[in-house]
Amino acid sequence: MTKLDLSFKWEGRIDSTSDTSSFRLHQVVQSTTTDKLPSKNTKHSYGLIGFCCDQGVERNKGRLGAKEGPNTIRSSMASLAYPSCLPRVFDLGNIHCVDEKLEEAQQALANAVHQCTKDGVKSIVLGGGHETSYGHFLGLEKSYPDKKIGIINLDAHFDLRPTSPSASSGTPFLQIAEHLKNQNKKFSYLCLGIQEASNTQSLFKTAERLGVDWMSAEQMRQVGPNPVMSFVREFCENVDGIYLTICLDGFAAAHAPGVSAPSPFGLEPAWAEWLLATLKEQSNIIGFDVVELNPRLDQDHRTANLAAQCVFKFIQAF
């Protein structure tokens, strides 16, 4: 397996060196390798894995910079309060996409996720472009071969584009659908926050053909959180494990300017809170990632801080 880069140094504000109730995240994160993770883990055990890659974004003709996302999210997380659930948080390092070899990097991510999750540590992957999701899913599938995994994606885009001439940040969920079809497994995918101006009619037809459940950002605003969360619960009832992915371009550009494709009519951050609160009712969350942070385009660290808060709230919830 590709060796993960553990060079990031966790540091930040210190209020106390002895009172854990005054600790911040950087004081409790343990940087380690996947082979040194404990074999028995509590409910609140998490492994951070960075996917330093924007090769998928480049192939998708987007604006580069997502490969700098993982460490930027870590920096924004560092001085956040140590959550009251007293989690064990392991930083397993970064995977780098080298020499434009996206597929090799995705396989390395799959291997790292499997090593993380096989003994009960929940994977939290920090992207990277949304090509992150293909590698993350493959790793979860390897750890949970008997589970019917449902994907919930908060995103402005379906990311179901054709893989010809090559896979990209716009293709991961079509790749997953085709991968599952080859194994005679059902593709279960719910996408929340779709922007109709950002998805061609061909993509809507692909979503219909694949049986994708989805709601547009406009529909979500019109009906409000309760009907949307009922829709989420109904989806969860039909799967054994949930893989949650949050694409930062699903949020309104005012809150998430630092992405390759900002969304002027995107969602408010409160939708992420409502979604996490709803999923907390479930006992089958198996993995989470946050993707598409582009620090080069961010303003006042707004997008990085939003990503960090999403990770924090996931840890609190699960």
RAPE-V233750 format. One record per pair of residues at least 12 apart in sequence whose ideal C-beta (glycine too) atoms are under 10 Angstrom apart, sorted by the first residue. I is the first residue (numbers start at 1). J is the second residue. If there is no record, write none. Layout:
# RAPE-V233750
i,j
I,J
I,J
This chain:
# RAPE-V233750
i,j
1,34
1,35
1,95
1,107
1,108
1,110
1,111
1,112
1,114
1,115
2,95
2,96
2,98
2,104
2,105
2,107
2,108
2,109
2,111
2,112
3,33
3,93
3,95
3,108
4,32
4,33
4,34
4,49
4,50
4,91
4,92
4,93
4,94
4,95
4,96
4,108
4,109
4,111
4,112
4,115
5,50
5,52
5,70
5,71
5,93
5,94
5,95
5,96
6,31
6,32
6,33
6,91
6,92
6,93
6,94
7,31
7,71
7,93
7,94
8,29
8,31
8,48
8,50
8,70
8,71
8,74
8,75
8,78
8,91
8,93
8,94
9,26
9,31
9,71
9,74
9,75
9,78
10,24
10,25
10,26
10,27
10,28
10,29
10,30
10,31
10,74
10,75
10,77
10,78
10,89
10,91
11,24
11,26
11,27
11,75
11,78
11,79
12,24
12,25
12,26
12,27
12,75
12,76
12,77
12,78
12,79
12,80
13,26
13,27
13,78
13,79
13,80
14,26
14,27
14,79
15,27
15,79
15,81
20,82
20,86
21,81
21,82
21,84
21,86
22,81
22,82
23,81
23,82
23,83
23,86
24,77
24,78
24,79
24,80
24,81
24,82
25,74
25,77
25,78
25,79
25,80
25,81
25,82
25,83
25,87
25,89
25,308
25,311
25,312
25,315
26,74
26,75
26,77
26,78
26,79
26,80
26,82
26,89
27,78
27,79
27,82
28,82
28,83
28,86
28,87
28,88
28,89
29,46
29,48
29,74
29,77
29,78
29,82
29,87
29,88
29,89
29,90
29,91
30,47
30,88
30,89
30,90
30,91
30,92
31,48
31,90
31,91
31,92
31,93
32,47
32,90
32,91
32,92
32,93
33,90
33,92
33,93
33,112
33,115
34,47
34,49
34,90
34,92
34,93
34,111
34,112
34,113
34,114
34,115
34,116
34,117
34,118
34,119
34,121
35,115
36,90
36,92
37,88
37,90
37,92
37,115
37,116
37,117
37,118
37,119
37,120
37,121
38,88
38,90
38,119
38,120
38,121
39,118
39,119
39,120
40,119
40,120
41,88
41,90
41,117
41,119
41,120
41,121
41,122
42,85
42,86
42,87
42,88
42,120
42,121
43,85
43,87
43,88
43,120
43,122
43,283
43,318
44,83
44,85
44,86
44,87
44,88
44,89
44,122
44,315
44,316
44,318
45,87
45,88
45,89
45,90
45,116
45,119
45,120
45,121
45,122
46,87
46,88
46,89
46,90
46,91
46,92
46,116
46,121
46,122
46,123
46,124
46,288
46,311
46,314
46,315
46,318
47,88
47,89
47,90
47,91
47,92
47,93
47,112
47,113
47,115
47,116
47,117
47,119
47,121
47,122
47,123
47,124
47,125
47,287
48,70
48,73
48,74
48,77
48,89
48,90
48,91
48,92
48,93
48,94
48,116
48,123
48,124
48,125
48,126
48,311
49,70
49,90
49,91
49,92
49,93
49,94
49,95
49,108
49,109
49,112
49,113
49,115
49,116
49,123
49,124
49,125
49,126
49,128
49,132
49,135
49,136
49,139
49,289
50,67
50,69
50,70
50,71
50,72
50,73
50,74
50,91
50,92
50,93
50,94
50,95
50,96
50,109
50,112
50,124
50,125
50,126
50,127
50,128
50,132
51,66
51,67
51,69
51,70
51,94
51,95
51,96
51,97
51,105
51,106
51,108
51,109
51,112
51,113
51,125
51,126
51,127
51,128
51,129
51,131
51,132
51,133
51,135
51,136
51,289
51,291
52,66
52,67
52,68
52,69
52,70
52,71
52,93
52,94
52,95
52,96
52,97
52,98
52,105
52,126
52,127
52,128
53,66
53,67
53,69
53,70
53,94
53,95
53,96
53,97
53,98
53,100
53,101
53,102
53,105
53,106
53,109
53,127
53,128
53,129
53,131
53,132
53,135
53,169
53,291
54,66
54,67
54,68
54,69
54,97
54,102
54,127
54,128
54,129
54,131
54,169
54,260
54,292
54,294
55,67
55,97
55,98
55,99
55,100
55,101
55,102
55,103
55,105
55,106
55,128
55,129
55,131
55,166
55,167
55,168
55,169
56,97
56,102
56,105
56,106
56,127
56,128
56,129
56,130
56,131
56,132
56,133
56,134
56,159
56,166
56,167
56,168
56,169
56,170
56,171
56,172
56,291
57,127
57,128
57,129
57,130
57,131
57,168
57,169
57,170
57,259
57,260
57,261
57,291
57,292
57,294
58,97
58,100
58,102
58,129
58,168
58,169
58,260
59,100
59,102
59,129
59,131
59,165
59,166
59,167
59,168
59,169
59,170
59,171
60,129
60,130
60,131
60,157
60,159
60,161
60,166
60,167
60,168
60,169
60,170
60,171
60,260
60,261
61,168
61,169
61,170
61,260
62,129
62,130
62,168
62,169
62,170
62,249
62,259
62,260
62,261
62,292
62,294
63,259
63,260
63,261
63,262
63,294
63,296
63,297
64,129
64,260
64,294
64,296
64,297
65,129
65,258
65,259
65,260
65,292
65,293
65,294
65,295
65,296
65,297
65,298
66,127
66,128
66,129
66,130
66,131
66,132
66,169
66,248
66,258
66,259
66,260
66,291
66,292
66,293
66,294
66,295
66,296
66,297
67,94
67,96
67,97
67,127
67,128
67,129
67,294
67,295
68,128
68,293
68,294
68,295
68,296
68,298
69,126
69,127
69,128
69,129
69,132
69,248
69,258
69,259
69,290
69,291
69,292
69,293
69,294
69,295
69,298
69,303
69,304
69,307
70,93
70,94
70,95
70,96
70,125
70,126
70,127
70,128
70,132
70,290
70,291
70,293
70,307
71,94
71,126
71,295
72,126
72,258
72,293
72,294
72,295
72,296
72,298
72,301
72,303
72,304
72,305
72,307
72,308
73,124
73,126
73,127
73,248
73,290
73,293
73,295
73,303
73,304
73,305
73,306
73,307
73,308
73,310
73,311
74,91
74,94
74,126
74,304
74,308
74,311
75,295
75,301
75,304
75,308
76,293
76,295
76,301
76,303
76,304
76,305
76,306
76,307
76,308
76,309
76,311
76,312
77,89
77,91
77,126
77,304
77,305
77,307
77,308
77,309
77,311
77,312
77,315
78,308
79,308
80,305
80,308
80,309
80,311
80,312
80,315
81,312
82,315
83,312
83,313
83,315
83,316
83,317
84,316
85,315
85,316
85,317
85,318
87,122
87,315
87,316
87,318
88,121
89,121
89,124
89,311
89,315
90,116
90,121
90,124
91,124
91,126
92,112
92,113
92,115
92,116
92,121
92,123
92,124
92,125
93,112
94,112
94,126
94,128
95,107
95,108
95,109
95,110
95,111
95,112
95,113
95,125
95,128
95,132
95,135
96,108
97,109
97,128
97,129
97,131
102,129
102,131
102,134
102,135
102,166
102,167
102,168
102,169
103,131
103,134
103,135
103,166
103,167
105,128
105,131
105,132
105,135
106,128
106,131
106,132
106,133
106,134
106,135
106,136
106,137
106,138
106,139
106,167
106,172
106,175
107,134
107,135
107,138
107,139
108,135
108,139
109,123
109,125
109,127
109,128
109,131
109,132
109,133
109,134
109,135
109,136
109,137
109,138
109,139
109,289
110,134
110,135
110,136
110,137
110,138
110,139
110,140
110,141
110,142
110,143
111,135
111,138
111,139
111,142
112,125
112,135
112,136
112,139
113,125
113,135
113,136
113,137
113,138
113,139
113,140
113,141
113,142
113,143
113,287
113,289
114,138
114,139
114,140
114,141
114,142
114,143
114,144
115,139
115,142
115,143
116,139
116,140
116,143
116,287
117,139
117,140
117,142
117,143
117,144
117,286
117,287
118,139
118,142
118,143
118,144
119,143
120,143
121,143
122,285
122,286
122,287
122,288
122,314
122,315
122,318
123,136
123,139
123,140
123,143
123,243
123,286
123,287
123,288
123,289
124,136
124,287
124,288
124,289
124,290
124,310
124,311
124,314
124,315
124,318
125,139
125,245
125,287
125,288
125,289
125,290
125,291
126,289
126,290
126,291
126,293
126,307
126,308
126,311
127,169
127,245
127,246
127,247
127,248
127,289
127,290
127,291
127,292
127,293
127,307
128,169
128,289
128,290
128,291
128,292
128,293
129,159
129,168
129,169
129,170
129,172
129,247
129,259
129,260
129,291
129,292
129,293
129,294
130,153
130,155
130,157
130,159
130,168
130,169
130,170
130,171
130,172
130,173
130,245
130,247
130,248
130,249
130,260
130,289
130,291
130,292
131,159
131,167
131,168
131,169
131,170
131,171
131,172
131,175
131,291
132,169
132,172
132,245
132,247
132,289
132,290
132,291
132,292
133,151
133,153
133,155
133,159
133,169
133,171
133,172
133,173
133,175
133,176
133,243
133,245
133,247
133,287
133,289
133,291
134,159
134,167
134,169
134,171
134,172
134,173
134,174
134,175
134,176
134,179
135,172
135,289
136,151
136,172
136,176
136,243
136,245
136,287
136,288
136,289
136,291
137,149
137,151
137,172
137,173
137,175
137,176
137,179
137,180
137,243
137,245
137,287
137,289
138,175
138,176
138,179
139,243
139,287
140,241
140,243
140,286
140,287
141,176
141,179
141,180
141,183
141,185
141,241
141,243
141,286
143,241
143,286
143,287
144,240
144,241
144,243
144,284
144,286
144,287
145,183
146,240
146,241
147,239
147,240
147,241
147,242
147,243
147,284
147,286
148,180
148,185
148,186
148,188
148,238
148,239
148,240
148,241
148,284
149,176
149,180
149,185
149,186
149,187
149,188
149,189
149,239
149,240
149,241
149,242
149,243
149,284
149,286
149,287
150,186
150,187
150,188
150,189
150,190
150,213
150,235
150,236
150,237
150,238
150,239
150,240
150,241
150,242
150,243
150,244
150,282
150,284
150,286
151,172
151,173
151,176
151,177
151,187
151,188
151,189
151,190
151,191
151,212
151,235
151,239
151,241
151,242
151,243
151,244
151,245
151,287
152,188
152,189
152,190
152,191
152,192
152,213
152,232
152,235
152,236
152,239
152,242
152,243
152,244
152,245
152,246
152,275
152,278
152,279
152,285
152,288
153,172
153,173
153,189
153,190
153,191
153,192
153,193
153,194
153,212
153,214
153,243
153,244
153,245
153,246
153,247
153,250
153,291
154,190
154,191
154,192
154,193
154,217
154,244
154,245
154,246
154,247
154,248
154,249
154,250
154,251
154,266
154,267
154,271
154,272
154,275
154,290
154,310
155,173
155,191
155,192
155,193
155,194
155,195
155,198
155,214
155,217
155,245
155,246
155,247
155,248
155,249
155,250
155,251
155,263
155,266
155,267
155,291
155,292
156,191
156,193
156,194
156,195
156,196
156,197
156,198
156,199
156,216
156,217
156,247
156,248
156,249
156,250
156,251
156,252
156,259
156,261
156,262
156,263
156,265
156,266
156,267
156,292
157,169
157,170
157,173
157,191
157,193
157,194
157,195
157,198
157,199
157,203
157,247
157,249
157,250
157,261
157,263
157,292
158,170
158,173
158,174
158,189
158,191
158,194
158,198
158,199
158,200
158,203
158,204
158,206
158,207
158,210
158,212
158,214
159,171
159,172
159,173
159,174
159,175
159,176
159,189
159,191
159,199
159,203
159,245
159,247
159,291
160,172
160,173
160,174
160,175
160,176
160,177
160,189
160,191
160,199
160,202
160,203
160,204
160,205
160,206
160,207
160,209
160,210
160,212
161,173
161,174
161,175
161,199
161,200
161,202
161,203
161,206
162,174
162,202
162,203
162,206
163,175
163,178
169,247
169,260
169,261
169,291
169,292
170,203
170,261
172,245
172,291
173,187
173,189
173,191
173,206
173,207
173,210
173,212
173,245
174,187
174,189
174,203
174,206
174,207
174,210
176,189
176,210
176,243
177,189
177,206
177,209
177,210
177,211
177,212
178,210
180,210
181,210
186,211
186,238
186,239
187,210
187,211
187,212
188,211
188,212
188,213
188,235
188,236
188,238
188,239
188,240
188,241
188,242
188,243
189,207
189,210
189,211
189,212
189,213
189,214
189,235
189,243
190,212
190,213
190,214
190,215
190,231
190,232
190,234
190,235
190,236
190,239
190,242
190,244
191,207
191,212
191,213
191,214
191,215
191,216
191,245
191,247
191,250
192,213
192,214
192,215
192,216
192,217
192,219
192,220
192,228
192,231
192,232
192,235
192,246
192,250
192,267
192,271
192,272
192,275
193,214
193,215
193,216
193,217
193,218
193,219
193,220
193,246
193,247
193,249
193,250
193,251
193,263
193,266
193,267
193,271
193,272
193,275
194,207
194,212
194,214
194,215
194,216
194,217
194,218
194,219
194,220
194,250
195,216
195,217
195,218
195,249
195,250
195,261
195,263
195,264
195,265
195,266
195,267
196,216
196,217
196,218
196,219
196,265
197,263
197,264
197,265
198,217
198,249
198,261
198,263
198,265
198,266
199,214
199,216
213,231
213,232
213,234
213,235
213,238
214,231
215,227
215,228
215,231
215,232
216,265
217,250
217,251
217,252
217,263
217,265
217,266
217,267
217,268
217,271
218,265
219,231
220,267
220,268
220,271
220,274
221,265
221,267
221,268
221,271
224,274
225,270
225,271
225,273
225,274
225,275
225,277
225,278
226,274
226,278
228,271
228,274
228,275
228,278
229,271
229,274
229,275
229,277
229,278
229,279
229,281
230,278
231,278
232,274
232,275
232,278
232,279
232,281
232,282
233,278
233,279
233,281
233,282
236,278
236,279
236,281
236,282
236,284
236,285
237,282
239,282
239,284
240,284
240,286
241,282
241,283
241,284
241,285
241,286
241,287
242,279
242,282
242,283
242,284
242,285
242,286
242,287
242,288
242,318
243,285
243,286
243,287
243,288
243,289
244,272
244,275
244,276
244,279
244,285
244,286
244,287
244,288
244,289
244,290
244,310
244,314
244,318
245,287
245,288
245,289
245,290
245,291
246,271
246,272
246,275
246,276
246,288
246,289
246,290
246,291
246,292
246,306
246,307
246,310
246,311
246,314
247,259
247,261
247,263
247,289
247,290
247,291
247,292
247,293
248,260
248,261
248,262
248,263
248,266
248,290
248,291
248,292
248,293
248,294
248,298
248,303
248,304
248,306
248,307
248,310
249,261
249,262
249,263
249,266
249,291
249,292
249,293
249,294
249,303
250,263
250,266
250,267
250,271
250,272
250,292
251,263
251,266
251,267
251,268
251,269
251,271
251,272
251,302
251,303
251,306
251,307
251,310
252,264
252,265
252,266
252,267
252,268
252,269
253,265
253,266
253,299
253,302
253,303
254,266
254,268
254,299
254,302
255,267
255,268
255,269
255,302
255,303
255,305
255,306
256,269
256,292
256,293
256,294
256,297
256,298
256,299
256,302
256,303
256,304
256,306
256,307
257,294
257,297
257,298
257,299
257,300
257,302
257,303
258,292
258,293
258,294
258,295
258,296
258,297
258,298
258,299
258,300
258,301
258,302
258,303
258,304
258,305
258,306
258,307
259,291
259,292
259,293
259,294
259,297
259,298
259,303
260,292
260,293
260,294
260,296
260,297
261,292
261,294
262,294
262,297
262,303
269,306
269,309
269,310
269,313
272,290
272,306
272,309
272,310
272,313
272,314
273,309
273,310
273,313
273,317
275,310
275,313
275,317
276,288
276,310
276,313
276,314
276,316
276,317
276,318
277,313
277,317
278,317
279,314
279,317
279,318
280,313
280,314
280,316
280,317
280,318
281,317
282,318
283,318
285,314
285,317
285,318
286,318
288,310
288,311
288,314
288,315
288,317
288,318
289,310
289,311
289,314
290,306
290,307
290,308
290,309
290,310
290,311
290,314
291,307
292,307
293,306
293,307
293,308
